[in-house]
Amino acid sequence: MAAHRIGSVAREAGVSIETIRFYEREGLIGEPPRTPSGYRQYSEEVIERIRFIQRAKELGFSLAEIRDLLELRVRSDSECEDVRRRAEAKVHDIEAKMRDLDSMRRVLSDLTRACATGMHTGECPILECLSRGRDALPPPETET
């Protein structure tokens, strides 16, 4: 079993040294054994685990959700169905965020169209909306 120092693990996993230390503090990876001189010694499995964490983060999973996935990965009584349910829940979360982002885009588009060149900031519909909320929104443009 090859032992790696933290810098080597960071390079191979594509993360920073601080990220590795953070994952240790969060319990996502175990604290590694140390050499007599105090250097951390990581296994290849830790590099793969960090890559797993990074890929799961790229798909939108939170650290708590990743912790659950890692737990399911090592439990012998877990089934793929458990993982599928979590992935489906993440898809629903992403779809809700997409709806929210689309709504924000529409509001900002309406506000930017209502913002006329030459207006003073005291009349700015964008600033007004931020100050007063939805009541200050211009009426949505209708398609003809």
Number of C-alpha atoms within 10 A of each C-alpha: 7 7 13 18 15 19 14 14 23 18 12 15 18 14 15 14 15 11 13 22 14 13 17 14 12 13 11 21 20 12 15 15 13 12 10 7 6 8 13 16 16 21 15 13 11 18 21 14 15 22 16 16 22 18 13 16 14 10 13 16 19 14 16 11 16 19 17 14 20 16 13 16 14 9 10 8 7 12 11 9 9 11 15 11 11 15 17 11 12 17 14 12 14 14 12 12 12 12 12 12 12 12 12 12 12 13 19 15 13 18 22 13 13 17 18 12 7 7 10 9 11 8 11 17 21 21 15 17 17 11 11 10 11 11 10 15 18 16 11 12 9 5 4 3
